[in-house]
């Protein structure tokens, strides 16, 4: 008898950085990203993602421990490949660390990590994260060159940057949207074939999430800006719930 394997449930990691962005705009304690993490947990989110940037423009050091004690959800810490961030990660021991490229002047993470070009920098950082029991993920473009580099670096997880796909979708460029989607789907299949768990994220919205969610090998989506933006109008609970519905329907 042949059995048809259904793809595993797709996890939703909610990036709560921009709750902290709003908080920091006034310098006080409100709105508190910890409260956002609690709501995500109560509404069935699968994880909390937070990016501790070098300039601390949103999440701050003290937020990490508060988020970790507030919920049982796994914390995915996005971090630059620096000694300072490594020390913080090892101290806090998040469930996962996603290594991202970081330039101080960028508005958000533009483009993926050059895992191929940074091989020698990444080897010790990945080694120390692994020694601390932290699951390492690399935020890369969906390309064979970067995937091959992730494989050589022994990364158990890659997160494919969906920014180009999201831009093409927004521009109404159907050919480019389809090409970007194919690139991500092909690389997700190749990653899974090589024992790497593929995730995806950046720029995902209610309108563009479903074709990405339908890629059977992708195990997790990390979504932030759009969900926090929607939460301003409908509340975080409803925004996460709606995203979850769309993801599940696409699977
Ligand atoms: N995944 C990674 C690695 C990111 O750096 C970001 C942006 O911080 C996201 C996902 C979420 O992107 P967005 O905020 O556009 O949903």
Boltz pocket constraint, residues with backbone or C-beta under 6 A from the ligand:
constraints:
  - pocket:
      binder: B
      contacts: [[A, 15], [A, 17], [A, 51], [A, 78], [A, 98], [A, 100], [A, 108], [A, 109], [A, 139], [A, 159], [A, 200], [A, 201], [A, 202], [A, 203], [A, 204], [A, 222], [A, 223], [A, 224], [A, 225], [A, 226]]
      max_distance: 6.0
